[in-house]
Amino acid sequence: MQKKLFSYIDNAETLAVELETELCKYPAIAPESGGQGELDKTLWLEGWLTKRGFPFRRIDIKDEKAKEGIRPNLVVDVNAACNSGAASHGPADGALWIMSHTDVVPPGEMSLWESDPWSVIRRDDPPGPRLIGRGVEDNQQGLVSSLIAAVAFMETGLAPGLPVKLLLCADEECGSAYGVAALLREHSDLFGKSDLILIPDGGDSNGETIEIAEKNLLWLEFTTLGKQAHGSRPDLGANAHLAGAELAIRLHSELGTMFNDRDPLFEPDYSTFQPTKKTSNVPNINTIPGEDRFCMDMRILPRYPVDTILSAIDRLKAEIEKKHKVTINYIVHQRVESQATPADSPLVTMLSGAVETVYGVKTRPIGIGGGTVGAFFRNRGIHCAVWSRMDNTAHQPNEYALISNILGDAKVMALLMAGRE
């Protein structure tokens, strides 16, 4: 089986270029980033899947800001296309899902691009034969690899060794409210506790890291309300900027001291509490500001519940309020807590074996500070892993995907679909 699958994939370069080229023509940008969503791109995918004989189900999530008021998500049944006798879903065995996202980010500063971001071009110079265009790596590399792996089974007459589904979802770049989060909330019957989910949307240039955990994520915006006064009479005011600055410094230093455990799974291996965005207050130098705002980005080791962090923040906030005679409020912009996928889970074991077979490298589990859609699944008790072999040019000008990575990752996915390590 492996020899037949790999032989087909080795000769699938034309298919990889075709898919990347066509998908790139559709700027599937979220309305929040100035686009119309993923509908046009999804319609093209529907036509391609239909011609190839892949059954699929489209699940539309309402979004009045998007084209035709929807954000489409596609579920592709690989076994049905291959006339496989494997059950489409089984509570005991579970299904293998390969989940890619169809949305992309805007191209950014156009002058930094060497070509049209929405028209794929090929370069054969170092770092190797590659395709350049917005979205070719993030996340079309994973999407195309999964389609090529699926086609390999169909064209060779082979059948996956377990139920296999492809999920081509919307809205990953802006929080997944119209993608994975909505599917889990409104169509929870799609997924089973014993399902295994591969998310080919992160990795390294050697393919040796398998992301199995994320730090808890907490984004806060603080507003300090004091009393405005003349710069020469601070005794008549309550300096909101000064109070906010002291709070930012104390949150940064004291939270780091209170929650100081380390975990080598992550880099950096500790929790981070960083003051970030600062908005303007008064327009002139000689006025004591009566209102001030700043934000904090906190990436917290999973062993610390977010409620514990918030309790500590409230204590520090109260001390600053009393000292400076101000009132401080905060709003939560993001709050995500994520369980970890066990390093010895069947998915990680199968994936590690497949990567070694294809790329000849030993893998290692890692945790990351950034948030991914993996958290949504892990918090439902579903094992997932984020993996791909990529140069990490996502969101950059002249984003590219190496052709060798597209085809190599397709081989890894094919081995997973076959149910073999």
N, C-alpha and C positions, 0 to 999 in steps of 0.2 A: 504493500500500500504506500509506504513512504516514498519508495523510488518513483512510482507513478505520479504521486502528488508533486514531488519536487521537480520532476521532469517538466510537468505542465507549467509550474510556476516559473521555472527558469526561462521558459519561452513566452512569458506573459508580459514582457516589457512594453510591447505595443498597446496592450490592454491597459496597463498602468498609466501610460502617457495619455491615452484617450480619455480615461476617467478623470484624471487630474485636470486635463485641458478643458473638458466640458464643465466640470463642477466649478472651476474657477471663474467661468463666465457669469456666474450668478452671485452678485454681492449680497450674501445672506447676512446682512447686518441688522442687529436688533434696533427697534424703534428708539430705545434709550440712547443709542449711539448714532442716531440720525438715519437709520435704514428702515426697510419695510418688513424685515423678517425673512423667514426661510422658505416661503411658499414656492417661489419660482424654482428654486434649486430642488426642492422636494418633488415638484411636478416632473422635472427632468429625470430624477431618480426613479420615480414611479414608472415612467415610460421605459427606462432602461431595464428595470427589474421585470416588467411585463414581457418585453422582448426576449429576455433570457429565461423566462419561465419560473421566476421566483414568486411564490405567493407572499403577499404582504398585507398588513393591516395598518391603516392610517388613523391615528388618534389626534384629533384637533383640540387644542386648548384655546379657549377664547381669549383674545387680546385685541381690544378695539383699536389700539394704536398701530397694529400690524396690517399688512395687505389682506383684504377680505376679512379682517377681524379675527384671524386665527394664527396660531403657531403650530405647525404640523410635526408630528412624530411618527416615524415608520418602524414597525416591527416586522422583520423578515423571517420566515420559517424556512431554514435551510434544509431540514430533513424532508419536508414535503416536496421541495424542488428536486431532491435526489431520490424520490420514491422510497425513502427509508422506512423501515418498519418500526424504528424507534419511536416511542411515545413522544407526543409533542410537549408534554409536561408531565412530570411524575414526582409526587411528594417524597418518594424514597430516594430516587436517584438525582433528581433535580436537573435543571438545564444549564448548559453553558451559554452565557450571553457575552457577546462582544459589543461594547457600547461606544459609539463615536458620536460626535456632535456635528451638525450641519452648519451652524452659525459661525461667522468669522468676525474679527475686529476690523475697524476701518483701516485704510492703508497708512494713515498718518501723513507726515510731511511728504508731499508728492515729489519734491525736488531731490529727495534722498533715494528715490527709486531709479534704477538703471533701465527700467522697462515699464510697460503698462501693468499695474498690479493685477488687473483682471484678465490678462492674456498670458497664458503660460509660455515661457521660453525655456529652452534647454541649453545648458552649459556643460561642456565635457572637460573643462580644466579642473585643477584641484579646487575643492577637496574630492572631486570625483563627479561622474555624470549625475546631473541633478536637474530638477525642475524648479523654476522660480516663479512665484506669484503669491498673492495674498491667500492664505488658507491652505497652501499645498502641504504644509507640515502640520498646522494646527487647524483642523484635525483631519484633513483629507488624507494624510498619509495612513492613519489608522483605519479610516473608513474604506479607502481603496484597498488596503491590504486585506481587510476582512472580506470584501467582495471578491477579490481574486482567490482567496482561500476557498470561499463557497463555490465559485465557478469551477475550481480545480476538481472538487468532488463530482460536480455535475458532468463535466466534460470527460472525466476518466471512468464514469460509471460506478464510482465508489460511493459508499454511504458513511456518514459520520457514525462514530461509535457511541454517541450519546445525543440527546436532544440539543440542538443548536439554534439559537436565535441571534439575529443582529438587531440592535436597537440604534436607529439613526435619529437622534433627538435634537430638539430645538433648545435655544436659550442657555447654553452652558456658559457663554462668555459674560452674561449679566446676572448670574445667580440661580438659574434653572427653575425659576418660578413657573415658567410655561413649558418646562421640559421634565426632567427627572422628578423634581419635587411634586409637580402636578400629577404625574403618572402614579407615583407612590401613594398620593393622597386620594385620587379619584379613580384609579384603576389598579388598586393594590392586588387584585387577583392575577395580574400579569406575572408576578414574581413569587417564588416559593422560598422558604427558609433554607432549603438545601441547594438553591441555585448558586452558581459560581459566575462571577462577573469580572471580565477583563476590560479595563478601560485603557486603550492605547493612546494616551494623551499626556504622557510625561515619561521622562527617562534620561538616558545619557548616551554618549556617542559610541560606547562599547556594548550597551544593552545589559549591563551587569547589575543594575539596581532595580529592585522591585519595591514599589512604595506600598506599604501595608498599613500605615498609620499617619494621622495628621495631628498637629497641635490644635488645641481648642482655640477658637478665634473670637476675639472680642474687640469691637470698634466702638469707641465712645466719643461723644461730643459734649464738652463741658461749657456751660454758660455761667459766668460769674457776674453777679449784680451787686454793685457797690453804690457809691455816691460821687457824682462828678464834682470837681472843684478846680480852682485855679492852681497852676503848678506851683505857685509860691505859698499856697495854703493847704498842704496835704492834711493838716489837722482838722480842716473843715469837711474833708471828703472821706471816702473809703475806696482805696485804689484797687479797682477790679483786676487790672493787669498784674499788679504785684501779687495779689492773692492767687490769681490763676497760675502765675509763673511758679510760685512756691508749691502749689498743688502739683503741677506737672513734674517738678523736680523731685518732690517727695514720692509721688507715685512711681516714678522711674527707679529711684534708689531703694525705697523701702519695700515695695512689692517684690523687687528682685531679691532682697534679703530675706523676706518672709517666705517666699516660695522659691527656694534655692536648690531644689533637687536637680540632678543631671541625669540624662538618659542618652547613651551613645547611639541609640537608633536615629537620633535627630542631629541636624546640623543647622545652627549651633545647638549644643546639647542641653540648653537651659531655656527657661521661659524668658520672653522678652516683653518689656513694657516701655514702649517708645512714644514720646510726644511727637506729633507729626504736623498736621495742618494747623495754621494759625491765621485767623481772620483779622482784618484791620479793625481798630476801635476808633479813637478820636483822630481827626485829620491834622491836628496841629500838635507841636511839641509841648506847649506850655499849658496843657489841660490834663488834669488827673482823670483817667477814664472811669466812668461809672458802669461800664459793661464791657465784657471781654469774653472771647471764645477761643478754645483750642481743642484739638482732637488727640486721641491716643489710639495707637495700634498695638494690641496685645496678642501675642502668640504664646499659648500656655501649654505646658506638658499635660497630657491627658489625665494624669493622676490627680490633678487639681480641678475640682468642679468649678464651673464658672460662678455659681452662687457663692462659693467660698471667696473668690476673688472680689466679687461685688460687695460682700460684707466688709472686707478689709478696706475697699475704696470708700465706702460710706463712713467708716470710722475716721479715716484721714480727712475726708471732706468736712466732717463735723468739726474737727480740730482747727482747720483753716478758717472755716466760717466764724468760729468763736474768736480766733486771734485777730482777724482782720475786719470783723463786723460786716461781713458780706453774706449773701445767699448764693449757693452754688447748686445748680441743677445739671443733670446730664440726660442725654438720650442715647439709646443703643441703636447704632446703625447696622451692626452685624453681630450675631451671637450664634456660634456653631460649636457644638460639642461632638466629638467623634470617637467611637470605639475603634479598636484596632482589629485587623484581621490576623489571626494567629499565624506565626511564621511557619508553622508546620501544617497549615491547612492544605487540603487536597489541591486547591487551586494553585497555591504557591509552589507546592511540590511538583505538580505537572508542568507549570510554567518554567520553573528552574531547569527541569530536565529537557524541555523543548528548546530553551535558549541555548543550553550547552550543546545539544545536537546540531543546531543550525549555525550558531556563531562561535562555538568552541570556547565560551567563557563561563566561568563560575559566577553565579549570581549571589547577591546579598540583599537582605531586607533592609529597608530604610523607612524613616518617617520624615515628613516634610512640614515646613511652617505654613505653607500656603494651603488654602482650602480647595478641595476638588469635589466633584459629584460623588466620589466614593463615600463621603461622610453620610450621605442620605441612605445609602444601602447598608453601611456598617451599623448605623443606628437602628436599622430594622433587623439586625442580626444576620444579614446576608453577607457572605464573604466576598470581598472584591479586592482586586489588585490593579494598580496603575503601572503600566509598563509599555515601553517601546524603545527601539533603538533610533535615536534622533540626535541631531546636532543642536537642537534647541534654538532655532531661529524664529520661533513664534513671536508675533507682534512686532517684529523688526522690519525695517525696510529691506527689500530683496530677500524676503523669506524664501527658504528653499527646502526641498526634500530630496535626499539622495535616492536614486533609483534602486541602488543595492539595499537600502533600508526598507523601501516599500516591498520589494520581493522577498527579502529575508524575513521581515515580520509576517508576511503572508505564509511563509513556511512554518513559522512558530505557531501561528493560529491554526494552520491545517493540522499540525500534530495535536494541538489541544482538541480540535473537533474530532479527531480520530480517537480521542480518549486514551492517548498514550503519552508517557513521559518522554 
